[in-house]
Amino acid sequence: MTTPRKAPFRAGGIPAPRAQTRFTPGQAGPAVLFADVSEFQPNIDDPVYLGWSKAAAIRAAYGDQHDDRAWYNGQRRSALHDGGARFLAIYQYLVSGQDGAAQADAMHGLVGELRPGEVITPDFEEGQHAMLTAWYNRMISLYGPWIRPYLWTYSGLFFAAAQGAAPVEWVAAYGQAEPEVPHKLWQFTSAFQVPGVGVADCNIFHGTIDELAALAFQGTAPAPPPPPGPGPAFSQPQHVTVNAGDTTVEVLTCDAPAHGGPPDHYTVDVFTGSYPSDATRADDSYPRYMAAAPKTFGSLQNIASGTHMTCRVVAVDRAGNLSAYTDVPFEMP
C-alpha cells in the first residue's frame, strides 16, 4: 500500500498559519462554500456540516493502490447523499510514475456508477500531462462518451498552466485574488474552519446550490447511439490528422465516416487542453466550416509553444445536425 505524501493543494497538505473562519467573495451575488475532506479528516459530523453546506468534495483514492482511508467502502459518500448533499465531487490524487489508465481503472472500481449530483475529478498536481490524458481517455472508455461533462479536473493555478492543462474546472490558488482563468470552482484556502469538520481545504462556487447541482450528473445517462446505417447517423470521421503552425491548425486528412454515408460538411473546432468545452475553446471564431481536407484555419493567437491542444472534427448532415466527431490531440510548436 502506498502511504500518501503531503501535497501542496490537498487535505493533509501544507496548512496555513491560522485557520480562516470567514470569507467574503470578491463577486456580488449568491455563493456556495464547501469543504474538501479525505482521510486527514476521518470523522465529520454530517448533520452539522450539511447544515452549513449541501456540497462537498471527498477523496476516494491516492494513485492506483491506496484507497482513501476515509472512503470507508463508499460509506462516506452514501452518508452525505442520505443527509441531503446536492453536489459531490469525488476525486483521486494522480501519482507521478503510475500509469494514468491504471489509476483510472482503480478509481472506476471504487466509484462505479455515478449518482445524481456527482462529478468525478482527477487531482492533477504532479507528473506529466500525458498521465492526465491517459486517465481521462480510460474513464471515457469505461463509462462511455456521455461521462465527459462530469469529468472535471482539479489543479493548482500555476501547475496547470505549466503543464498545458489550463484552464481546469476546479482551480486552487491560495492567498490571492480569484484567478481570472476560466473555472467553475476556486479552492481559496487549505485552512478554513469548517462546521462539523474542523480545519480543511475550502472552495467557492459563484451561484446557488441549485445551479451547482445542475452542473453535476442528473441520474440518467443518454441512450446509446443507434446502430450505424444509412441516413444522418454517421459514425466518426476517419483518419483525421492535423498539423499545427505558430498561429494555425491544418486538417491534413479527414475521410468520410465508415457508416452513414458522406456528410454534407464538417465543422472544425480547436480547444486548449484535453477537455473540449465553451471555456476551453481557443478562439471565438470557431467552430469553422470545412467541405473537405486539407484545410488551414488561423486565429490561434497568444498560445504558448508546447501547449497541449485538441482539434475536434464533427460530421454534419444536410439539415445541420451535428453527428459523430473525432478528437485529435496536438501541441503548439
KENU-291147 format. One record per residue: residue in one letter; z, x, y of N, C-alpha, C in turn. Coordinates in steps of 0.02 Angstrom, whole numbers, padded with zeros to 5 digits, always signed. Atoms other than C-alpha are relative to their C-alpha. Layout:
KENU-291147
aZXYZXYZXY;...
end
This chain:
KENU-291147
m+00000+00042-00060+00000+00000+00000+00000+00044+00062;t+00004-00036-00063-00041+00060+00174+00056-00022+00046;t-00052+00017-00049+00102+00069+00298-00031-00004+00069;p+00031+00006-00066+00044+00003+00468+00028+00052+00048;r-00021-00045-00052+00049+00133+00604+00003-00038+00066;k-00003+00032-00065+00087+00093+00784-00068+00002+00033;a+00065+00006-00033-00065+00034+00880+00011-00019+00072;p-00014+00009-00072-00085+00027+01069-00001-00072+00024;f+00007+00067-00027-00125-00158+01084+00023-00055-00048;r-00019+00051+00048-00039-00248+00942+00075-00003-00010;a-00071+00008+00013+00130-00314+00891+00026+00061-00037;g-00026-00060+00029+00236-00165+00850-00027+00063+00032;g+00029-00056-00035+00137-00055+00968+00047+00026+00053;i-00040-00033-00052+00196+00039+01121+00028-00053+00047;p-00027+00054-00041+00317-00077+01213+00003+00020+00074;a-00009-00012-00071+00327-00095+01400+00074+00016+00011;p-00070-00018-00012+00488-00028+01479+00047-00060+00002;r-00043+00058-00004+00554-00202+01513-00037-00061-00024;a+00030+00063+00022+00523-00372+01437-00018-00042+00061;q+00023+00043-00054+00421-00484+01550+00018-00072-00016;t-00022+00068+00012+00492-00658+01569-00041-00052+00037;r+00040+00048-00037+00372-00736+01693-00069+00031+00012;f+00067-00023-00014+00186-00726+01727-00035-00053+00042;t+00036+00045-00044+00085-00802+01868-00074+00014-00007;p+00072-00012+00008-00100-00823+01827-00033+00015+00067;g+00036-00016-00061-00218-00749+01954-00050-00053+00020;q+00046+00054-00015-00329-00902+01944+00038-00066+00005;a-00030+00066-00007-00285-01077+02000-00021-00044-00059;g+00017+00046+00053-00284-01219+01875+00044+00007-00061;p-00041-00002+00061-00210-01252+01704-00011+00064-00039;a+00005-00060+00041-00174-01108+01586+00045-00008-00061;v-00038+00000+00062-00110-01084+01408+00023+00071-00014;l-00027-00064+00023+00005-00939+01365+00017-00006-00074;f-00020+00001+00071+00031-00892+01183+00013+00071-00024;a-00021-00065+00026+00106-00751+01081-00043+00021-00058;d+00032-00032+00057+00034-00633+00953+00057+00027-00044;v-00056-00019+00043+00151-00612+00804-00026+00029-00066;s+00016-00033+00064+00150-00507+00646+00064+00015-00036;e-00060-00018+00037+00272-00426+00526+00052+00032+00045;f-00048-00027-00047+00353-00348+00679+00042-00055+00032;q-00040+00059-00019+00415-00524+00720+00006-00044-00063;p+00000+00034+00065+00460-00580+00543+00029-00070+00001;n-00032+00065-00002+00565-00729+00594-00011-00032+00069;i+00009+00036-00062+00513-00855+00726+00027-00071-00009;d-00025+00069-00001+00590-01022+00772-00058-00045+00019;d+00061+00039-00013+00438-01134+00754+00010-00057+00049;p-00008+00055-00049+00507-01288+00845+00009+00025+00072;v-00010-00027-00068+00564-01183+00993-00065+00029+00026;y+00062-00030-00022+00403-01084+01000-00052-00054+00017;l+00052+00051-00010+00290-01237+00981+00018-00048+00056;g-00018+00037-00060+00389-01324+01117-00023+00036+00063;w+00023-00041-00056+00332-01181+01230-00076+00004+00002;s+00073-00007+00004+00151-01163+01169-00025-00029-00066;k+00032+00028+00059+00037-01253+01047-00056+00046-00025;a+00049-00050+00023-00068-01095+01022+00038+00062-00023;a-00032-00061+00025-00029-00935+00928-00054+00044-00032;a+00040-00047+00038-00106-00779+00853+00044+00031-00053;i-00040-00029+00054-00046-00716+00685-00043+00050-00039;r+00037-00050+00038-00093-00562+00587+00004-00017-00074;a+00003+00011+00072-00149-00584+00407-00003+00065-00038;a+00011-00061+00039-00196-00406+00358-00008+00060+00045;y+00011-00065-00030-00197-00223+00406-00046+00038-00047;g+00047-00032+00044-00355-00150+00331-00012-00040-00063;d+00019+00036+00061-00408-00191+00154+00053+00001-00054;q-00050-00005+00053-00246-00154+00060+00070-00026+00020;h-00067+00019-00023-00099-00211+00167+00000-00071+00028;d-00011+00068-00026-00061-00397+00183+00058+00003+00049;d-00055+00001-00048+00045-00425+00338+00061-00031-00034;r-00060+00022+00036+00224-00445+00276+00028-00066+00027;a-00020+00066-00025+00246-00600+00384-00055-00051-00010;w+00050+00050+00019+00089-00684+00317+00031-00049-00048;y-00039+00041+00047+00205-00749+00182-00045-00045-00043;n+00047+00037+00042+00059-00800+00070-00028-00062+00035;g+00029+00055-00039-00005-00912+00210+00051-00050+00026;q-00050+00049-00021+00161-01000+00241+00010-00002+00076;r-00007+00000-00073+00173-00944+00423-00056-00042+00031;r+00057+00040-00024+00001-01017+00453+00012-00074-00009;s-00011+00071+00014+00045-01181+00370+00057-00029+00042;a-00056+00025-00039+00212-01196+00460-00020-00013+00072;l+00023+00011-00069+00127-01177+00630-00043-00062+00004;h+00041+00061+00001-00002-01309+00586+00045-00062-00008;d-00043+00057+00012+00132-01426+00519+00043-00017+00061;g-00041+00011-00059+00231-01402+00679-00038-00024+00061;g+00040+00027-00055+00086-01457+00789-00042+00050+00037;a+00044-00048-00033-00010-01298+00832-00070-00027+00006;r+00067+00025-00012-00179-01339+00908-00053+00055-00004;f+00046-00057+00002-00256-01165+00911+00035+00058-00035;l-00030-00055+00038-00226-01023+00789-00053+00054-00011;a+00043-00058+00011-00310-00852+00796+00030+00041-00056;i-00024-00038+00058-00291-00767+00626-00039+00066+00000;y+00036-00062-00010-00329-00582+00640+00017+00053-00053;q-00006-00057+00046-00350-00423+00538-00011+00063+00041;y+00009-00065-00032-00323-00248+00606-00049+00040-00042;l+00049-00040+00035-00477-00146+00560+00020+00073+00001;v-00024-00069+00008-00432+00027+00495-00058+00047-00006;s+00052-00051+00002-00544+00175+00531+00001+00036-00067;g+00004-00034+00064-00606+00258+00372-00006-00048-00058;q+00009+00051+00051-00607+00096+00273-00065-00037+00013;d+00064+00035-00006-00770+00004+00239+00011-00068+00033;g-00007+00063-00035-00794-00143+00357-00009-00060-00045;a+00012+00056+00045-00863-00255+00221+00058-00010-00048;a-00058+00005+00045-00717-00215+00104+00059-00032+00036;q-00054+00031-00038-00596-00261+00242-00013-00075+00010;a+00018+00071-00006-00689-00425+00268+00014-00037-00065;d-00014+00031+00065-00676-00461+00081+00074-00014-00007;a-00072+00010+00005-00488-00436+00089+00024-00056+00045;m-00020+00052-00047-00472-00548+00241-00021-00069-00025;h+00024+00064+00027-00577-00686+00164+00043-00022-00059;g-00043+00018+00056-00471-00678+00007+00067-00028+00021;l-00064+00026-00025-00314-00709+00110-00008-00067+00035;v+00006+00059-00044-00378-00840+00232-00034-00058-00036;g+00037+00054+00032-00501-00938+00125-00035-00043+00052;e+00035+00045-00045-00573-01091+00209+00037-00007+00067;l-00031+00012-00064-00542-01116+00394+00028-00070+00004;r-00029+00065-00014-00432-01259+00452-00015-00018+00072;p+00014+00020-00069-00459-01361+00610+00046+00036+00049;g-00038-00035-00051-00405-01265+00764+00004+00075-00010;e-00005-00072+00015-00431-01091+00689-00062+00039+00020;v+00053-00050-00004-00535-00939+00730+00024+00061-00039;i-00016-00062+00036-00542-00776+00630-00021+00059+00045;t+00011-00054-00049-00531-00614+00728+00011+00069-00030;p-00013-00070+00016-00556-00430+00688+00033+00034+00060;d-00036-00037-00051-00436-00320+00787-00030+00071+00001;f+00040-00061-00001-00551-00175+00837+00028+00048+00051;e-00032-00048-00045-00451-00030+00909-00012+00072-00021;e+00013-00068+00024-00509+00121+00808-00063-00002-00042;g+00060-00003+00041-00662+00181+00713-00063-00010+00041;q+00066+00007-00032-00846+00155+00750-00024-00072-00002;h+00027+00068-00005-00945+00002+00798-00031-00023-00066;a+00031+00019+00063-01035+00008+00630+00049-00034-00047;m-00050+00033+00042-00872-00039+00543+00009-00073+00020;l-00006+00068-00025-00855-00193+00653-00061-00042-00020;t+00061+00035+00018-01036-00241+00622-00001-00018-00074;a-00002+00013+00072-01014-00225+00434+00050-00055-00016;w-00049+00054+00009-00857-00334+00443-00030-00067+00018;y+00029+00062-00025-00948-00466+00542-00055-00026-00046;n+00055+00021+00044-01102-00469+00431+00026-00025-00067;r-00027+00024+00064-00997-00485+00273+00032-00068+00008;m-00030+00065-00011-00899-00629+00347-00053-00055+00002;i+00054+00049-00003-01062-00720+00384-00028-00013-00069;s+00026+00010+00068-01122-00690+00207+00050-00039-00043;l-00050+00035+00040-00957-00756+00137+00008-00073+00021;y-00011+00068-00024-00939-00910+00247-00065-00039+00013;g+00062+00031-00020-01118-00944+00300-00009+00006+00075;p+00014-00009-00072-01203-00939+00472+00041-00045+00045;w-00038+00046-00042-01100-01087+00534+00064+00030+00028;i-00064-00030-00020-00949-00972+00550-00005+00039+00065;r+00009-00044-00057-01024-00872+00695+00043-00018+00061;p-00040+00015-00060-00939-00968+00839+00074+00010-00009;y-00072-00004+00015-00770-00949+00753+00021+00070-00023;l-00017-00070+00011-00777-00761+00727+00005+00032+00069;w-00011-00030-00065-00700-00689+00885+00019+00073-00010;t-00020-00071+00005-00668-00505+00921+00052+00015+00052;y-00053-00024-00044-00511-00429+00995-00008+00075+00008;s+00002-00071-00010-00515-00257+01075+00029+00017+00068;g-00021-00024-00066-00444-00154+01218-00060+00006+00046;l+00054+00001-00049-00548-00161+01376-00042+00064-00003;f+00037-00062-00004-00595+00023+01381-00028+00022-00067;f+00025-00018+00066-00611+00049+01194-00063-00040-00017;a+00058+00041+00014-00732-00097+01177-00061+00025+00038;a+00055-00025-00040-00838-00030+01318-00026+00066-00027;a+00020-00065+00025-00839+00146+01246-00039-00005-00065;q+00034+00009+00064-00897+00081+01076-00062-00044+00004;g+00058+00045-00007-01034-00031+01147+00012-00069-00027;a-00017+00065+00028-00942-00185+01086+00016-00052+00054;a-00017+00046-00054-00902-00262+01256-00062-00040+00020;p-00065+00033-00006-00889-00398+01305+00022-00030-00066;v-00028+00033+00059-00774-00471+01173+00035-00064+00022;e-00032+00064-00017-00696-00644+01165+00072+00009+00023;w-00071-00008-00011-00519-00575+01171+00013+00072+00021;v-00006-00068-00028-00483-00425+01282+00072+00015+00019;a-00067-00023-00017-00323-00325+01304-00005+00048+00059;a-00005-00045-00057-00284-00244+01471+00068-00012+00032;y-00069+00007-00022-00105-00212+01522+00010+00031+00070;g-00021-00030-00063-00029-00180+01692-00054+00002+00053;q+00054+00001-00049-00184-00225+01792-00025-00071+00008;a+00028+00067-00011-00282-00371+01860-00042-00020-00060;e+00040+00025+00056-00375-00481+01738-00070+00031+00002;p+00066-00032+00002-00536-00395+01682-00056-00046+00023;e+00057+00039-00023-00698-00452+01761-00051-00011-00055;v+00047+00008+00055-00795-00429+01599+00010-00069-00032;p-00009+00067+00030-00829-00600+01517+00046+00002-00060;h-00047+00006+00056-00693-00655+01396+00027-00071+00000;k-00033+00065+00006-00604-00810+01333+00076+00008+00005;l-00072-00012+00001-00430-00736+01308+00015+00069+00029;w-00022-00064-00027-00338-00599+01400+00071+00013-00024;q-00067-00021+00018-00190-00509+01323+00025+00046+00056;f-00019-00034-00061-00097-00454+01478+00063+00043-00006;t-00060-00040+00008+00062-00376+01407+00017+00006-00074;s-00027-00009+00068+00142-00307+01249+00074-00016-00003;a-00073+00010-00002+00317-00357+01304+00017-00062+00041;f-00017+00063-00033+00337-00539+01350+00058-00033-00038;q-00056+00033+00032+00499-00632+01316-00022-00071-00019;v+00030+00063+00024+00430-00774+01210+00054-00044-00031;p-00048+00046+00031+00539-00926+01170-00011-00008-00075;g+00004+00008+00072+00576-00935+00985-00025+00061-00037;v+00028-00060+00031+00502-00762+00953+00039+00062+00021;g-00027-00062-00027+00578-00630+01065-00055+00037+00036;v+00050-00040-00035+00477-00487+01138-00062+00006-00042;a+00063-00002+00038+00294-00496+01087-00058+00008+00048;d+00062+00002-00039+00116-00474+01146-00011-00071+00025;c+00013+00067-00026+00063-00618+01257-00070-00004+00030;n+00070+00012-00020-00106-00693+01302-00004-00060+00045;i+00011+00058-00043-00177-00815+01427-00071-00026-00010;f+00065+00035-00001-00319-00942+01418-00001-00043+00062;h+00005+00041-00061-00377-01020+01580-00031-00067-00018;g+00021+00067+00019-00388-01204+01539+00057-00036-00034;t-00051+00039+00034-00293-01338+01444+00000+00016-00074;i-00002-00010+00072-00238-01333+01264-00055-00039-00035;d+00056+00038+00029-00369-01467+01228-00064+00041+00005;e+00061-00040-00009-00504-01353+01298+00001+00061-00046;l-00004-00057+00046-00441-01205+01198-00012-00021-00072;a+00009+00025+00068-00430-01306+01038-00073-00018-00015;a+00069+00020+00009-00608-01367+01065-00045+00059-00015;l+00040-00059+00014-00671-01187+01051+00007+00023-00073;a-00014-00021+00069-00599-01169+00875-00037-00046-00049;f+00032+00039+00054-00662-01237+00709+00027-00071+00002;q-00020+00070-00006-00661-01426+00710+00012-00035-00067;g-00016+00030+00064-00646-01456+00524-00059-00020-00042;t+00059+00019+00038-00824-01492+00471-00054+00052+00009;a+00054-00048-00003-00949-01357+00430-00066-00037+00000;p+00065+00033+00000-01130-01401+00466-00029-00005-00070;a+00033+00007+00065-01230-01465+00319-00048+00057-00011;p+00047-00054+00012-01334-01332+00233-00071-00021+00019;p+00068+00018-00020-01516-01324+00289-00038-00030-00059;p+00040+00029+00054-01645-01424+00190-00039+00054-00035;p+00040-00050+00036-01744-01332+00056-00063+00017+00039;p+00062-00018-00034-01892-01235+00125-00058-00043-00024;g+00057+00041+00018-02051-01336+00128-00044-00009+00061;p+00044+00011-00056-02191-01397+00241+00036-00035+00057;g-00032+00032-00058-02150-01457+00416+00035+00051+00043;p-00030-00045-00050-02044-01385+00556+00061+00039-00025;a-00059-00035+00025-01900-01324+00444-00021+00069-00025;f+00022-00067+00019-01952-01141+00445+00057+00039-00031;s-00047-00052+00019-01867-01000+00355-00002+00053+00055;q-00005-00051-00052-01827-00842+00453-00067+00035+00011;p+00057-00045-00012-01966-00744+00539+00009+00064-00041;q-00003-00056+00047-02009-00598+00426-00019+00066+00034;h+00021-00068-00017-02021-00409+00451+00001+00012+00075;v-00006-00010-00072-01960-00408+00630+00027+00070+00013;t-00023-00066-00022-01945-00235+00706-00004+00004+00076;v-00001-00007-00072-01902-00188+00884+00007+00074+00019;n-00007-00067-00026-01909-00032+00990+00024-00005+00073;a-00029+00005-00067-01805-00004+01148-00024+00056+00044;g+00012-00050-00052-01855+00085+01307+00058+00002+00047;d-00055-00006-00048-01748+00128+01457+00022-00068+00027;t-00016+00066-00028-01759-00049+01527-00038-00056-00036;t+00041+00049+00035-01865-00138+01397+00018-00004-00074;v-00002+00006+00073-01870-00201+01220-00068-00026-00022;e+00066+00020+00025-02032-00216+01122+00007-00026-00071;v+00004+00027+00068-02053-00329+00971-00064+00027-00030;l+00058-00035+00028-02168-00219+00868-00034-00042-00054;t+00028+00042+00053-02191-00333+00716+00041-00063-00006;c-00033+00064+00013-02149-00514+00681-00048-00044-00039;d+00043+00040+00043-02227-00603+00534+00026-00071-00005;a-00019+00070+00006-02226-00792+00512+00048-00010-00058;p-00046+00015+00055-02088-00868+00403-00037-00011-00065;a+00031+00009+00065-02122-00873+00218-00008-00073-00018;h+00002+00071+00016-02088-01060+00212-00003-00040+00065;g+00004+00045-00058-02133-01199+00333-00062+00009+00041;g+00061-00009-00038-02300-01133+00394+00012+00040+00063;p-00009-00039-00062-02332-01034+00553+00030-00043+00055;p-00028+00038-00056-02226-01088+00701-00049-00004+00058;d+00042+00005-00060-02302-01141+00866+00005+00063+00042;h-00011-00062-00037-02224-00989+00951+00070+00025-00017;y-00067-00028+00010-02067-00882+00955+00034+00006+00069;t-00037-00021-00060-01929-00855+01082+00037+00065-00017;v-00033-00065+00008-01853-00683+01107+00058+00003+00049;d-00060-00006-00041-01676-00657+01171+00032+00068-00014;v-00031-00066+00008-01577-00496+01198+00073-00005+00022;f-00072+00004-00012-01387-00478+01192+00031+00069-00005;t-00039-00060+00009-01262-00339+01214+00049-00011-00058;g-00045+00006+00057-01158-00305+01058-00032-00035-00059;s+00023+00029+00063-01170-00389+00889+00007-00076-00004;y-00019+00070+00004-01118-00566+00935-00036-00041+00053;p+00039+00037-00050-01254-00667+01023+00036-00062+00025;s-00029+00058-00033-01185-00794+01147-00022+00000+00072;d+00018+00002-00071-01212-00850+01326+00034+00056+00038;a-00037-00052-00036-01080-00724+01380-00029+00069-00011;t+00025-00067+00015-01168-00576+01297-00075+00007+00012;r+00072-00005-00015-01348-00617+01350-00011+00056+00051;a+00009-00060-00040-01418-00458+01428-00028-00015+00069;d+00031+00015-00064-01514-00543+01569-00014-00075+00002;d+00010+00072-00007-01529-00720+01638-00072-00022-00010;s+00070+00018+00009-01718-00713+01619-00018-00012-00074;y+00011+00015+00071-01701-00727+01430+00028-00068-00017;p+00052-00023+00047-01750-00805+01312-00070-00003+00029;r+00070-00004-00022-01935-00765+01333-00047-00027-00054;y+00052+00027+00044-02093-00839+01257-00039+00058-00032;m+00044-00048+00034-02192-00742+01127-00046-00037-00047;a+00048+00031+00045-02351-00803+01045-00006+00040-00064;a+00006-00044+00059-02362-00653+00929+00022+00070+00022;a-00017-00070-00014-02306-00471+00915-00064+00042-00004;p-00053-00030-00040-02320-00340+00982+00004-00030+00070;k-00012+00027-00067-02245-00395+01147+00059+00038+00031;t-00052-00038-00034-02141-00299+01275+00034-00043+00053;f-00040+00038-00047-02001-00377+01377+00043+00048+00041;g-00039-00044-00043-01914-00297+01526+00065-00033+00021;s-00061+00026-00033-01762-00331+01637+00065+00022-00032;l-00063-00025+00028-01635-00233+01535+00027+00054+00048;q-00024-00044-00052-01551-00158+01687+00074+00017-00009;n-00071-00021-00003-01388-00061+01704+00034-00003-00069;i-00029-00003+00067-01361-00044+01516+00003+00073-00021;a-00009-00071+00014-01290+00124+01465-00035+00022-00064;s+00030-00029+00060-01375+00237+01341+00049-00003-00058;g-00043+00004+00059-01308+00211+01165+00032-00068-00010;t-00030+00066+00007-01256+00031+01196-00031-00037-00058;h+00024+00039+00057-01269-00074+01038-00024-00067+00025;m+00031+00061-00024-01385-00223+01066-00025-00041-00060;t+00029+00044+00052-01455-00371+00967-00060-00036+00030;c+00060+00038-00018-01631-00443+00981-00006-00058-00048;r+00006+00060+00042-01647-00622+00918-00070-00030+00010;v+00066+00030+00000-01819-00691+00873+00004-00067-00036;v-00008+00068+00026-01825-00880+00846-00068-00033-00009;a+00060+00038+00012-01965-00982+00768+00007-00070+00032;v-00001+00064-00036-02008-01139+00871-00059-00042-00021;d+00055+00043+00021-02110-01289+00813-00035-00031+00061;r+00040+00028-00054-02235-01389+00916+00040-00045+00046;a-00041+00044-00040-02102-01510+00975+00053+00038+00041;g-00049-00039-00037-01999-01367+01045+00066+00008-00035;n-00062-00006+00037-01867-01374+00910+00011+00072-00024;l-00016-00067+00024-01782-01208+00876+00016-00004-00074;s-00012+00000+00072-01780-01166+00692+00035+00065-00019;a-00035-00060+00024-01728-01012+00593-00014+00060+00045;y+00007-00059-00042-01703-00845+00678+00016+00063-00040;t-00015-00065+00028-01692-00661+00638+00032+00043+00054;d-00034-00045-00045-01569-00543+00723-00014+00073-00020;v+00015-00071+00013-01616-00359+00739+00044+00043+00045;p-00042-00044-00042-01486-00231+00798-00041+00061+00024;f+00032-00061-00025-01542-00085+00906+00048+00031+00052;e-00040-00034-00051-01470+00040+01030-00045+00022+00057;m+00038-00022-00058-01524+00081+01206-00006+00077-00001;p+00010-00073+00003-01599+00257+01217+00035+00035+00059;
end
